[in-house]
Amino acid sequence: MLRRGIIEGCQRISSLIQNHPEFIQFGEFIIDSNGEVTVKDMQEYLETLQNLLPLREPQAAIL
């Protein structure tokens, strides 16, 4: 449930970036060598975040 929420949130932010990149504050998190953040940088960050999540929910450990 949390994983799905994070993925959907990343997708929503990515669509907002395409339409209104000036409203998304990524400057404190991602800065390129010129000290600027591009739309591509922001979208790659969100894509990486989604890809780091496991594809399926881990099984509960049996103690």
PQR file with spaces between the fields and no chain letter, atoms N, CA, C, O and H, PARSE charges and radii, in Angstrom:
ATOM       1  N    MET     1       0.824   -1.186    0.000 -0.4000 1.5000
ATOM       2  CA   MET     1       0.000    0.000    0.000 -0.0000 2.0000
ATOM       3  C    MET     1       0.880    1.266    0.000  0.5500 1.7000
ATOM       4  O    MET     1       0.631    2.201   -0.761 -0.5500 1.4000
ATOM       5  N    LEU     2       1.895    1.283    0.849 -0.4000 1.5000
ATOM       6  CA   LEU     2       2.802    2.427    0.901 -0.0000 2.0000
ATOM       7  C    LEU     2       3.591    2.543   -0.401  0.5500 1.7000
ATOM       8  O    LEU     2       3.768    3.637   -0.936 -0.5500 1.4000
ATOM       9  H    LEU     2       2.098    0.524    1.468  0.4000 1.0000
ATOM      10  N    ARG     3       4.064    1.397   -0.904 -0.4000 1.5000
ATOM      11  CA   ARG     3       4.812    1.381   -2.162 -0.0000 2.0000
ATOM      12  C    ARG     3       3.964    1.971   -3.283  0.5500 1.7000
ATOM      13  O    ARG     3       4.441    2.813   -4.043 -0.5500 1.4000
ATOM      14  H    ARG     3       3.920    0.508   -0.469  0.4000 1.0000
ATOM      15  N    ARG     4       2.724    1.541   -3.390 -0.4000 1.5000
ATOM      16  CA   ARG     4       1.822    2.034   -4.429 -0.0000 2.0000
ATOM      17  C    ARG     4       1.621    3.541   -4.279  0.5500 1.7000
ATOM      18  O    ARG     4       1.600    4.263   -5.276 -0.5500 1.4000
ATOM      19  H    ARG     4       2.336    0.857   -2.772  0.4000 1.0000
ATOM      20  N    GLY     5       1.472    4.021   -3.045 -0.4000 1.5000
ATOM      21  CA   GLY     5       1.301    5.450   -2.802 -0.0000 2.0000
ATOM      22  C    GLY     5       2.509    6.257   -3.236  0.5500 1.7000
ATOM      23  O    GLY     5       2.367    7.344   -3.796 -0.5500 1.4000
ATOM      24  H    GLY     5       1.489    3.434   -2.235  0.4000 1.0000
ATOM      25  N    ILE     6       3.696    5.729   -2.981 -0.4000 1.5000
ATOM      26  CA   ILE     6       4.928    6.419   -3.378 -0.0000 2.0000
ATOM      27  C    ILE     6       5.036    6.467   -4.896  0.5500 1.7000
ATOM      28  O    ILE     6       5.374    7.506   -5.464 -0.5500 1.4000
ATOM      29  H    ILE     6       3.812    4.846   -2.526  0.4000 1.0000
ATOM      30  N    ILE     7       4.751    5.352   -5.550 -0.4000 1.5000
ATOM      31  CA   ILE     7       4.824    5.307   -7.009 -0.0000 2.0000
ATOM      32  C    ILE     7       3.814    6.266   -7.623  0.5500 1.7000
ATOM      33  O    ILE     7       4.149    7.013   -8.543 -0.5500 1.4000
ATOM      34  H    ILE     7       4.477    4.509   -5.089  0.4000 1.0000
ATOM      35  N    GLU     8       2.590    6.254   -7.127 -0.4000 1.5000
ATOM      36  CA   GLU     8       1.573    7.158   -7.659 -0.0000 2.0000
ATOM      37  C    GLU     8       1.933    8.622   -7.392  0.5500 1.7000
ATOM      38  O    GLU     8       1.682    9.489   -8.229 -0.5500 1.4000
ATOM      39  H    GLU     8       2.318    5.647   -6.380  0.4000 1.0000
ATOM      40  N    GLY     9       2.515    8.890   -6.234 -0.4000 1.5000
ATOM      41  CA   GLY     9       2.958   10.245   -5.923 -0.0000 2.0000
ATOM      42  C    GLY     9       4.062   10.706   -6.865  0.5500 1.7000
ATOM      43  O    GLY     9       4.048   11.845   -7.332 -0.5500 1.4000
ATOM      44  H    GLY     9       2.719    8.185   -5.554  0.4000 1.0000
ATOM      45  N    CYS    10       5.016    9.825   -7.144 -0.4000 1.5000
ATOM      46  CA   CYS    10       6.101   10.156   -8.075 -0.0000 2.0000
ATOM      47  C    CYS    10       5.547   10.419   -9.474  0.5500 1.7000
ATOM      48  O    CYS    10       5.983   11.347  -10.156 -0.5500 1.4000
ATOM      49  H    CYS    10       5.027    8.899   -6.765  0.4000 1.0000
ATOM      50  N    GLN    11       4.596    9.608   -9.894 -0.4000 1.5000
ATOM      51  CA   GLN    11       3.999    9.801  -11.215 -0.0000 2.0000
ATOM      52  C    GLN    11       3.238   11.125  -11.277  0.5500 1.7000
ATOM      53  O    GLN    11       3.297   11.824  -12.288 -0.5500 1.4000
ATOM      54  H    GLN    11       4.242    8.854   -9.340  0.4000 1.0000
ATOM      55  N    ARG    12       2.535   11.468  -10.222 -0.4000 1.5000
ATOM      56  CA   ARG    12       1.783   12.727  -10.186 -0.0000 2.0000
ATOM      57  C    ARG    12       2.734   13.926  -10.236  0.5500 1.7000
ATOM      58  O    ARG    12       2.510   14.874  -10.989 -0.5500 1.4000
ATOM      59  H    ARG    12       2.487   10.899   -9.400  0.4000 1.0000
ATOM      60  N    ILE    13       3.788   13.874   -9.432 -0.4000 1.5000
ATOM      61  CA   ILE    13       4.764   14.963   -9.427 -0.0000 2.0000
ATOM      62  C    ILE    13       5.430   15.083  -10.791  0.5500 1.7000
ATOM      63  O    ILE    13       5.662   16.192  -11.272 -0.5500 1.4000
ATOM      64  H    ILE    13       3.970   13.103   -8.820  0.4000 1.0000
ATOM      65  N    SER    14       5.740   13.947  -11.418 -0.4000 1.5000
ATOM      66  CA   SER    14       6.355   13.967  -12.741 -0.0000 2.0000
ATOM      67  C    SER    14       5.454   14.653  -13.764  0.5500 1.7000
ATOM      68  O    SER    14       5.934   15.412  -14.606 -0.5500 1.4000
ATOM      69  H    SER    14       5.551   13.047  -11.026  0.4000 1.0000
ATOM      70  N    SER    15       4.152   14.388  -13.693 -0.4000 1.5000
ATOM      71  CA   SER    15       3.235   15.047  -14.635 -0.0000 2.0000
ATOM      72  C    SER    15       3.131   16.548  -14.336  0.5500 1.7000
ATOM      73  O    SER    15       2.994   17.352  -15.257 -0.5500 1.4000
ATOM      74  H    SER    15       3.762   13.771  -13.010  0.4000 1.0000
ATOM      75  N    LEU    16       3.195   16.926  -13.061 -0.4000 1.5000
ATOM      76  CA   LEU    16       3.175   18.345  -12.705 -0.0000 2.0000
ATOM      77  C    LEU    16       4.435   19.047  -13.202  0.5500 1.7000
ATOM      78  O    LEU    16       4.385   20.196  -13.639 -0.5500 1.4000
ATOM      79  H    LEU    16       3.306   16.272  -12.312  0.4000 1.0000
ATOM      80  N    ILE    17       5.550   18.355  -13.132 -0.4000 1.5000
ATOM      81  CA   ILE    17       6.815   18.922  -13.595 -0.0000 2.0000
ATOM      82  C    ILE    17       6.740   19.238  -15.081  0.5500 1.7000
ATOM      83  O    ILE    17       7.225   20.281  -15.522 -0.5500 1.4000
ATOM      84  H    ILE    17       5.591   17.421  -12.776  0.4000 1.0000
ATOM      85  N    GLN    18       6.139   18.350  -15.851 -0.4000 1.5000
ATOM      86  CA   GLN    18       6.028   18.572  -17.294 -0.0000 2.0000
ATOM      87  C    GLN    18       5.210   19.821  -17.593  0.5500 1.7000
ATOM      88  O    GLN    18       5.540   20.574  -18.510 -0.5500 1.4000
ATOM      89  H    GLN    18       5.745   17.503  -15.493  0.4000 1.0000
ATOM      90  N    ASN    19       4.145   20.047  -16.829 -0.4000 1.5000
ATOM      91  CA   ASN    19       3.246   21.161  -17.094 -0.0000 2.0000
ATOM      92  C    ASN    19       3.675   22.461  -16.409  0.5500 1.7000
ATOM      93  O    ASN    19       3.489   23.542  -16.970 -0.5500 1.4000
ATOM      94  H    ASN    19       3.876   19.435  -16.085  0.4000 1.0000
ATOM      95  N    HIS    20       4.241   22.370  -15.213 -0.4000 1.5000
ATOM      96  CA   HIS    20       4.598   23.562  -14.429 -0.0000 2.0000
ATOM      97  C    HIS    20       5.883   23.316  -13.631  0.5500 1.7000
ATOM      98  O    HIS    20       5.822   23.221  -12.405 -0.5500 1.4000
ATOM      99  H    HIS    20       4.391   21.493  -14.757  0.4000 1.0000
ATOM     100  N    PRO    21       7.024   23.212  -14.278 -0.5600 1.5000
ATOM     101  CA   PRO    21       8.265   22.902  -13.549  0.2800 2.0000
ATOM     102  C    PRO    21       8.647   23.954  -12.516  0.5500 1.7000
ATOM     103  O    PRO    21       9.368   23.648  -11.566 -0.5500 1.4000
ATOM     104  N    GLU    22       8.182   25.178  -12.684 -0.4000 1.5000
ATOM     105  CA   GLU    22       8.552   26.246  -11.749 -0.0000 2.0000
ATOM     106  C    GLU    22       7.908   26.068  -10.374  0.5500 1.7000
ATOM     107  O    GLU    22       8.356   26.685   -9.408 -0.5500 1.4000
ATOM     108  H    GLU    22       7.597   25.426  -13.456  0.4000 1.0000
ATOM     109  N    PHE    23       6.870   25.243  -10.265 -0.4000 1.5000
ATOM     110  CA   PHE    23       6.183   25.057   -8.989 -0.0000 2.0000
ATOM     111  C    PHE    23       6.805   23.965   -8.128  0.5500 1.7000
ATOM     112  O    PHE    23       6.504   23.871   -6.938 -0.5500 1.4000
ATOM     113  H    PHE    23       6.506   24.741  -11.050  0.4000 1.0000
ATOM     114  N    ILE    24       7.658   23.149   -8.708 -0.4000 1.5000
ATOM     115  CA   ILE    24       8.243   22.035   -7.979 -0.0000 2.0000
ATOM     116  C    ILE    24       9.623   22.451   -7.466  0.5500 1.7000
ATOM     117  O    ILE    24      10.472   22.875   -8.249 -0.5500 1.4000
ATOM     118  H    ILE    24       7.902   23.225   -9.674  0.4000 1.0000
ATOM     119  N    GLN    25       9.849   22.332   -6.161 -0.4000 1.5000
ATOM     120  CA   GLN    25      11.084   22.791   -5.512 -0.0000 2.0000
ATOM     121  C    GLN    25      12.080   21.641   -5.345  0.5500 1.7000
ATOM     122  O    GLN    25      12.143   21.031   -4.278 -0.5500 1.4000
ATOM     123  H    GLN    25       9.159   21.987   -5.525  0.4000 1.0000
ATOM     124  N    PHE    26      12.851   21.342   -6.383 -0.4000 1.5000
ATOM     125  CA   PHE    26      13.850   20.288   -6.310 -0.0000 2.0000
ATOM     126  C    PHE    26      15.256   20.845   -6.089  0.5500 1.7000
ATOM     127  O    PHE    26      16.193   20.074   -5.887 -0.5500 1.4000
ATOM     128  H    PHE    26      12.799   21.837   -7.250  0.4000 1.0000
ATOM     129  N    GLY    27      15.416   22.139   -6.122 -0.4000 1.5000
ATOM     130  CA   GLY    27      16.732   22.753   -6.054 -0.0000 2.0000
ATOM     131  C    GLY    27      17.549   22.382   -4.834  0.5500 1.7000
ATOM     132  O    GLY    27      18.779   22.394   -4.892 -0.5500 1.4000
ATOM     133  H    GLY    27      14.655   22.766   -6.285  0.4000 1.0000
ATOM     134  N    GLU    28      16.898   22.053   -3.735 -0.4000 1.5000
ATOM     135  CA   GLU    28      17.629   21.699   -2.521 -0.0000 2.0000
ATOM     136  C    GLU    28      18.093   20.246   -2.522  0.5500 1.7000
ATOM     137  O    GLU    28      18.906   19.855   -1.685 -0.5500 1.4000
ATOM     138  H    GLU    28      15.900   22.043   -3.688  0.4000 1.0000
ATOM     139  N    PHE    29      17.583   19.445   -3.453 -0.4000 1.5000
ATOM     140  CA   PHE    29      17.887   18.017   -3.479 -0.0000 2.0000
ATOM     141  C    PHE    29      18.796   17.607   -4.627  0.5500 1.7000
ATOM     142  O    PHE    29      19.673   16.759   -4.461 -0.5500 1.4000
ATOM     143  H    PHE    29      16.922   19.762   -4.133  0.4000 1.0000
ATOM     144  N    ILE    30      18.586   18.208   -5.791 -0.4000 1.5000
ATOM     145  CA   ILE    30      19.342   17.832   -6.984 -0.0000 2.0000
ATOM     146  C    ILE    30      19.929   19.100   -7.602  0.5500 1.7000
ATOM     147  O    ILE    30      19.199   20.039   -7.917 -0.5500 1.4000
ATOM     148  H    ILE    30      17.873   18.896   -5.926  0.4000 1.0000
ATOM     149  N    ILE    31      21.215   19.121   -7.770 -0.4000 1.5000
ATOM     150  CA   ILE    31      21.858   20.264   -8.429 -0.0000 2.0000
ATOM     151  C    ILE    31      22.909   19.712   -9.381  0.5500 1.7000
ATOM     152  O    ILE    31      23.745   18.903   -8.980 -0.5500 1.4000
ATOM     153  H    ILE    31      21.809   18.358   -7.515  0.4000 1.0000
ATOM     154  N    ASP    32      22.876   20.138  -10.627 -0.4000 1.5000
ATOM     155  CA   ASP    32      23.879   19.668  -11.581 -0.0000 2.0000
ATOM     156  C    ASP    32      25.168   20.472  -11.434  0.5500 1.7000
ATOM     157  O    ASP    32      25.278   21.310  -10.539 -0.5500 1.4000
ATOM     158  H    ASP    32      22.196   20.796  -10.953  0.4000 1.0000
ATOM     159  N    SER    33      26.124   20.225  -12.290 -0.4000 1.5000
ATOM     160  CA   SER    33      27.429   20.882  -12.174 -0.0000 2.0000
ATOM     161  C    SER    33      27.353   22.396  -12.351  0.5500 1.7000
ATOM     162  O    SER    33      28.245   23.115  -11.901 -0.5500 1.4000
ATOM     163  H    SER    33      26.035   19.544  -13.017  0.4000 1.0000
ATOM     164  N    ASN    34      26.299   22.888  -13.002 -0.4000 1.5000
ATOM     165  CA   ASN    34      26.124   24.328  -13.187 -0.0000 2.0000
ATOM     166  C    ASN    34      25.335   24.969  -12.051  0.5500 1.7000
ATOM     167  O    ASN    34      25.104   26.178  -12.060 -0.5500 1.4000
ATOM     168  H    ASN    34      25.575   22.304  -13.367  0.4000 1.0000
ATOM     169  N    GLY    35      24.922   24.168  -11.076 -0.4000 1.5000
ATOM     170  CA   GLY    35      24.132   24.698   -9.978 -0.0000 2.0000
ATOM     171  C    GLY    35      22.673   24.874  -10.330  0.5500 1.7000
ATOM     172  O    GLY    35      21.950   25.591   -9.638 -0.5500 1.4000
ATOM     173  H    GLY    35      25.110   23.186  -11.069  0.4000 1.0000
ATOM     174  N    GLU    36      22.227   24.228  -11.399 -0.4000 1.5000
ATOM     175  CA   GLU    36      20.843   24.328  -11.833 -0.0000 2.0000
ATOM     176  C    GLU    36      20.182   22.958  -11.829  0.5500 1.7000
ATOM     177  O    GLU    36      20.852   21.928  -11.899 -0.5500 1.4000
ATOM     178  H    GLU    36      22.814   23.646  -11.961  0.4000 1.0000
ATOM     179  N    VAL    37      18.871   22.967  -11.747 -0.4000 1.5000
ATOM     180  CA   VAL    37      18.094   21.738  -11.799 -0.0000 2.0000
ATOM     181  C    VAL    37      17.226   21.797  -13.040  0.5500 1.7000
ATOM     182  O    VAL    37      16.470   22.747  -13.236 -0.5500 1.4000
ATOM     183  H    VAL    37      18.327   23.805  -11.690  0.4000 1.0000
ATOM     184  N    THR    38      17.338   20.779  -13.875 -0.4000 1.5000
ATOM     185  CA   THR    38      16.535   20.743  -15.090 -0.0000 2.0000
ATOM     186  C    THR    38      15.314   19.851  -14.887  0.5500 1.7000
ATOM     187  O    THR    38      15.259   19.063  -13.943 -0.5500 1.4000
ATOM     188  H    THR    38      17.953   20.007  -13.716  0.4000 1.0000
ATOM     189  N    VAL    39      14.344   19.983  -15.776 -0.4000 1.5000
ATOM     190  CA   VAL    39      13.161   19.128  -15.730 -0.0000 2.0000
ATOM     191  C    VAL    39      13.582   17.673  -15.871  0.5500 1.7000
ATOM     192  O    VAL    39      13.045   16.799  -15.191 -0.5500 1.4000
ATOM     193  H    VAL    39      14.389   20.624  -16.542  0.4000 1.0000
ATOM     194  N    LYS    40      14.534   17.414  -16.746 -0.4000 1.5000
ATOM     195  CA   LYS    40      15.034   16.043  -16.932 -0.0000 2.0000
ATOM     196  C    LYS    40      15.637   15.506  -15.636  0.5500 1.7000
ATOM     197  O    LYS    40      15.404   14.348  -15.288 -0.5500 1.4000
ATOM     198  H    LYS    40      14.971   18.124  -17.298  0.4000 1.0000
ATOM     199  N    ASP    41      16.402   16.315  -14.919 -0.4000 1.5000
ATOM     200  CA   ASP    41      16.987   15.901  -13.637 -0.0000 2.0000
ATOM     201  C    ASP    41      15.891   15.494  -12.651  0.5500 1.7000
ATOM     202  O    ASP    41      15.995   14.470  -11.977 -0.5500 1.4000
ATOM     203  H    ASP    41      16.592   17.255  -15.201  0.4000 1.0000
ATOM     204  N    MET    42      14.852   16.305  -12.580 -0.4000 1.5000
ATOM     205  CA   MET    42      13.761   16.020  -11.638 -0.0000 2.0000
ATOM     206  C    MET    42      13.047   14.725  -12.003  0.5500 1.7000
ATOM     207  O    MET    42      12.747   13.912  -11.129 -0.5500 1.4000
ATOM     208  H    MET    42      14.767   17.138  -13.128  0.4000 1.0000
ATOM     209  N    GLN    43      12.776   14.534  -13.284 -0.4000 1.5000
ATOM     210  CA   GLN    43      12.072   13.325  -13.704 -0.0000 2.0000
ATOM     211  C    GLN    43      12.933   12.083  -13.509  0.5500 1.7000
ATOM     212  O    GLN    43      12.413   11.027  -13.148 -0.5500 1.4000
ATOM     213  H    GLN    43      13.019   15.195  -13.994  0.4000 1.0000
ATOM     214  N    GLU    44      14.232   12.188  -13.740 -0.4000 1.5000
ATOM     215  CA   GLU    44      15.131   11.054  -13.511 -0.0000 2.0000
ATOM     216  C    GLU    44      15.200   10.696  -12.030  0.5500 1.7000
ATOM     217  O    GLU    44      15.262    9.518  -11.680 -0.5500 1.4000
ATOM     218  H    GLU    44      14.654   13.046  -14.033  0.4000 1.0000
ATOM     219  N    TYR    45      15.191   11.691  -11.169 -0.4000 1.5000
ATOM     220  CA   TYR    45      15.188   11.454   -9.725 -0.0000 2.0000
ATOM     221  C    TYR    45      13.944   10.666   -9.321  0.5500 1.7000
ATOM     222  O    TYR    45      14.039    9.691   -8.576 -0.5500 1.4000
ATOM     223  H    TYR    45      15.140   12.648  -11.453  0.4000 1.0000
ATOM     224  N    LEU    46      12.783   11.088   -9.811 -0.4000 1.5000
ATOM     225  CA   LEU    46      11.531   10.406   -9.472 -0.0000 2.0000
ATOM     226  C    LEU    46      11.498    8.988  -10.041  0.5500 1.7000
ATOM     227  O    LEU    46      11.005    8.069   -9.387 -0.5500 1.4000
ATOM     228  H    LEU    46      12.707   11.881  -10.417  0.4000 1.0000
ATOM     229  N    GLU    47      12.009    8.812  -11.230 -0.4000 1.5000
ATOM     230  CA   GLU    47      12.050    7.485  -11.845 -0.0000 2.0000
ATOM     231  C    GLU    47      12.961    6.555  -11.051  0.5500 1.7000
ATOM     232  O    GLU    47      12.629    5.389  -10.837 -0.5500 1.4000
ATOM     233  H    GLU    47      12.410    9.559  -11.762  0.4000 1.0000
ATOM     234  N    THR    48      14.108    7.070  -10.614 -0.4000 1.5000
ATOM     235  CA   THR    48      15.036    6.279   -9.809 -0.0000 2.0000
ATOM     236  C    THR    48      14.389    5.872   -8.488  0.5500 1.7000
ATOM     237  O    THR    48      14.531    4.730   -8.051 -0.5500 1.4000
ATOM     238  H    THR    48      14.378    8.017  -10.788  0.4000 1.0000
ATOM     239  N    LEU    49      13.694    6.786   -7.867 -0.4000 1.5000
ATOM     240  CA   LEU    49      13.009    6.481   -6.612 -0.0000 2.0000
ATOM     241  C    LEU    49      12.006    5.347   -6.804  0.5500 1.7000
ATOM     242  O    LEU    49      11.943    4.430   -5.985 -0.5500 1.4000
ATOM     243  H    LEU    49      13.579    7.713   -8.222  0.4000 1.0000
ATOM     244  N    GLN    50      11.232    5.402   -7.868 -0.4000 1.5000
ATOM     245  CA   GLN    50      10.262    4.340   -8.147 -0.0000 2.0000
ATOM     246  C    GLN    50      10.956    3.007   -8.400  0.5500 1.7000
ATOM     247  O    GLN    50      10.487    1.966   -7.942 -0.5500 1.4000
ATOM     248  H    GLN    50      11.283    6.147   -8.534  0.4000 1.0000
ATOM     249  N    ASN    51      12.067    3.035   -9.124 -0.4000 1.5000
ATOM     250  CA   ASN    51      12.769    1.803   -9.474 -0.0000 2.0000
ATOM     251  C    ASN    51      13.477    1.163   -8.281  0.5500 1.7000
ATOM     252  O    ASN    51      13.777   -0.031   -8.315 -0.5500 1.4000
ATOM     253  H    ASN    51      12.449    3.882   -9.496  0.4000 1.0000
ATOM     254  N    LEU    52      13.745    1.924   -7.243 -0.4000 1.5000
ATOM     255  CA   LEU    52      14.401    1.374   -6.054 -0.0000 2.0000
ATOM     256  C    LEU    52      13.446    0.569   -5.176  0.5500 1.7000
ATOM     257  O    LEU    52      13.879   -0.216   -4.332 -0.5500 1.4000
ATOM     258  H    LEU    52      13.502    2.894   -7.215  0.4000 1.0000
ATOM     259  N    LEU    53      12.165    0.765   -5.378 -0.4000 1.5000
ATOM     260  CA   LEU    53      11.186    0.028   -4.589 -0.0000 2.0000
ATOM     261  C    LEU    53      11.071   -1.402   -5.110  0.5500 1.7000
ATOM     262  O    LEU    53      11.158   -1.622   -6.318 -0.5500 1.4000
ATOM     263  H    LEU    53      11.814    1.402   -6.064  0.4000 1.0000
ATOM     264  N    PRO    54      10.878   -2.376   -4.224 -0.5600 1.5000
ATOM     265  CA   PRO    54      10.751   -3.766   -4.691  0.2800 2.0000
ATOM     266  C    PRO    54       9.489   -3.936   -5.537  0.5500 1.7000
ATOM     267  O    PRO    54       8.501   -3.226   -5.348 -0.5500 1.4000
ATOM     268  N    LEU    55       9.539   -4.889   -6.474 -0.4000 1.5000
ATOM     269  CA   LEU    55       8.403   -5.129   -7.358 -0.0000 2.0000
ATOM     270  C    LEU    55       7.213   -5.746   -6.623  0.5500 1.7000
ATOM     271  O    LEU    55       6.063   -5.541   -7.012 -0.5500 1.4000
ATOM     272  H    LEU    55      10.342   -5.466   -6.628  0.4000 1.0000
ATOM     273  N    ARG    56       7.487   -6.485   -5.581 -0.4000 1.5000
ATOM     274  CA   ARG    56       6.387   -7.078   -4.825 -0.0000 2.0000
ATOM     275  C    ARG    56       6.663   -6.950   -3.332  0.5500 1.7000
ATOM     276  O    ARG    56       7.797   -6.745   -2.901 -0.5500 1.4000
ATOM     277  H    ARG    56       8.421   -6.652   -5.264  0.4000 1.0000
ATOM     278  N    GLU    57       5.623   -7.074   -2.584 -0.4000 1.5000
ATOM     279  CA   GLU    57       5.697   -6.936   -1.124 -0.0000 2.0000
ATOM     280  C    GLU    57       6.502   -8.100   -0.547  0.5500 1.7000
ATOM     281  O    GLU    57       6.270   -9.249   -0.921 -0.5500 1.4000
ATOM     282  H    GLU    57       4.701   -7.241   -2.934  0.4000 1.0000
ATOM     283  N    PRO    58       7.450   -7.821    0.362 -0.5600 1.5000
ATOM     284  CA   PRO    58       8.213   -8.915    0.967  0.2800 2.0000
ATOM     285  C    PRO    58       7.309   -9.775    1.840  0.5500 1.7000
ATOM     286  O    PRO    58       6.364   -9.280    2.455 -0.5500 1.4000
ATOM     287  N    GLN    59       7.610  -11.070    1.887 -0.4000 1.5000
ATOM     288  CA   GLN    59       6.837  -11.983    2.709 -0.0000 2.0000
ATOM     289  C    GLN    59       7.178  -11.741    4.175  0.5500 1.7000
ATOM     290  O    GLN    59       8.307  -11.385    4.516 -0.5500 1.4000
ATOM     291  H    GLN    59       8.378  -11.473    1.387  0.4000 1.0000
ATOM     292  N    ALA    60       6.192  -11.939    5.025 -0.4000 1.5000
ATOM     293  CA   ALA    60       6.398  -11.763    6.461 -0.0000 2.0000
ATOM     294  C    ALA    60       7.351  -12.846    6.961  0.5500 1.7000
ATOM     295  O    ALA    60       7.258  -14.006    6.560 -0.5500 1.4000
ATOM     296  H    ALA    60       5.275  -12.228    4.748  0.4000 1.0000
ATOM     297  N    ALA    61       8.252  -12.454    7.828 -0.4000 1.5000
ATOM     298  CA   ALA    61       9.220  -13.405    8.392 -0.0000 2.0000
ATOM     299  C    ALA    61       8.523  -14.317    9.403  0.5500 1.7000
ATOM     300  O    ALA    61       7.688  -13.875   10.192 -0.5500 1.4000
ATOM     301  H    ALA    61       8.327  -11.512    8.154  0.4000 1.0000
ATOM     302  N    ILE    62       8.879  -15.572    9.360 -0.4000 1.5000
ATOM     303  CA   ILE    62       8.331  -16.546   10.315 -0.0000 2.0000
ATOM     304  C    ILE    62       9.320  -16.692   11.453  0.5500 1.7000
ATOM     305  O    ILE    62      10.473  -17.073   11.252 -0.5500 1.4000
ATOM     306  H    ILE    62       9.557  -15.931    8.719  0.4000 1.0000
ATOM     307  N    LEU    63       8.855  -16.386   12.638 -0.4000 1.5000
ATOM     308  CA   LEU    63       9.745  -16.462   13.810 -0.0000 2.0000
ATOM     309  C    LEU    63       9.520  -17.712   14.583  0.5500 1.7000
ATOM     310  O    LEU    63      10.180  -17.939   15.597 -0.5500 1.4000
ATOM     311  H    LEU    63       7.919  -16.077   12.801  0.4000 1.0000
